[in-house]
Each structure stands twice: as C-alpha cells, then as structure tokens.
C-alpha cells in the first residue's frame, strides 16, 4: 500500500510571497518523480509514494522573474542500500611471515586475486579458488613495508569486485598522536612494530620558517613530552625511526597549531539592520596578529563575493546585498604568522523574518 507525503512550507515576509510555488518530489538520485504547483496555499500532498523510499523535496518560486530555490530536504536517507558491502581484510605478522585473510563476498565469483607490493613495487600476483580466503607470505623482512590489494572476478557477469587494500608498515612509523598540554608543552604518542624496534626516535616540530623543535627518545619508548612550542604557530609534526644501519623511516606529517583557547570554528553572527544592510561579526584571537580577513557571501548558490577587512577589525557592514534572496556567509582569517582559520558558515535571507520551515507528515 502506498504512502502519502505531505509537504508544508512557510514564507513570512509578505512583500516576497510568490503567486505560484513549484514543488518537486525527487528520488534518492535526485530524479524527478512528481511535480505540482501551489497557489494561495502552503501545503501539497503527494500520493502513493513508497514507505521505504528515499525522497528529496525541492521548492522554488518566481520573484521578479528570477527563480529562487528554497530548500532541499532529504527524507529517509537511512534506507539507502548500495546492495554490496566491501569485506574486511586482516593481517597477522610475525618476525618471518605475514598471514593475510579476507572475508567471502555474497556474489558468484570464479577466483580471488591478490597483488603483493614490496616497498611500493609489485612483487607477485596470485589467484585463488573461491573457497580459499587466506594466504601466507613466508621469508618476509619485518622492517620492510608490504601492501596487499585483494579483488574477486566473476567471468559470468564480467564483473571485478575490489575487496580493498591493506598495508604492513614494517619500519615506517604510524602517524603521531599529539596532545596539547597547555602553555608551551605537548605530549606525543606513537606505536612501534615489536618485530622492528628502532634504535632512536626523532620527534620533529618544524616551523614554516626555521627548524623549530626536535626531541629524541629511545627506540623502546612510545611517548614523550616536549617543551617550547609557540602559540599561534603552524607546526609540521613528523616522527623519524632511526636504525644503526643508517636508515631512517619518516611518518606522515601532522599539521597542527597550538592555541590556548582552542580552535575557532564558530559561525559568524549575522543580523539585518533597519536599512536592510547585513552586519557580519566574527571572533579573532587576542594572542595572534591578524593580517587580514576575507568575508565570503554566496547568494542563491551563485559564486561567492569576497569582502576584505584589513587588520584586527571583526565587524563589517554590507550594503550591496540582493533583496529577497538567500545568503550564506563564512569568514577566513589570515594571521601574520601564516595561520589561516575559517569559520563554519551562517545563513540568512532577506525576505523572511525567520527561516523557512518545511515539515513532512507521512502516513499510510
């Protein structure tokens, strides 16, 4: 039995109310399945939609011969099912071997394929019957990086299923975990491979201009505390695992800036004055020197317009915004030391006293 979907909306500003509202019901791929027009009403009813369906609603109207999109509202996204899930890959390593396992997939296949890479170079390609879901690689070097790509092939449907990619890091450090302790101190934690323990561990804190800080820890350690980090300075943080044979393996870089009052992702505060001008306010850091701030305003989804504010001013009045329109505003602050911080976005419209409200009531 079908489901009825009731769509309601609200436009509060009388001077911007349209004569006709166009309402579209779309499927989860945004393909139109129904459309209607509404005159002198703020609700429409669509019949015989599926209770398990995934729908989007689009409302638009004409004002001064320009189409304005109001809102796109998703219903039932939790019901989306792609029909095939990538299985889990697992690795078990020892001092001399690596054991690879993968889950079976709910598809008719003819064989599995495993591609083995050593230090980024393909070393071997193996094929296995559908009943086999594991393999063992012997005589491995515990300090060498190995990668495994697993796939499955169906000759009947001529489909190839990508089961994923998994890596044994060997002597390569994992990404460091960095915790700001306050003041000038940070704690750095990491994990080491028990089959490839380094002799020394270098902890690098590199500044944009200059060496920055470096700490040295014994190879058996998995944590250290560094003192001397600066406020409002962007650091590139990296681990180096050093061995007596002269090799050093570097981790991926973590980029962090330490700020005593945390990160600012607050959305800018927006308000309209009596003349229709938009006031935009945002936060700046007292401990950092501001170079300039860029206020970006998107109107009705069109490319954003930029307004530049020089210095530490944290307020701007915009007098040239389009009326009867939707505006999305976000702020990017550039500090003297290179730190760039961008806020979340705020939204406001210049035709309603409060935000549009769309509600749905689905009943069988």
Secondary structure, DSSP 8 states (H G I E B T S, - for coil): --EEEEEE-----GGG--SEEEEEEEETTS-EEEEEEEES-SEEEEEEE-TT--EEEEEEEEETTEEEEEEEEEE-GGG---S-----EEEEE-SSEEEEEE---SS--SEEEEEEEETTEEEEEEEE-TT--EEEEES--TTS-EEEEEEEEETTTTEEEEEEEEEE-TT-----EEEEEETTEEEEE----TTS--SEEEEEEEESSS--EEEEEETT--EEEEE---BT-EEEEEEEEE-TTS-EEE---EEEEB-TT-------EEEE-TTS-EEEE----TTS-EEEEEEEEEETTS--EEEEEESS--EEEE----SS-EEEEEEEEEETTS-EEE---EEEESS-SS----EEEEE-
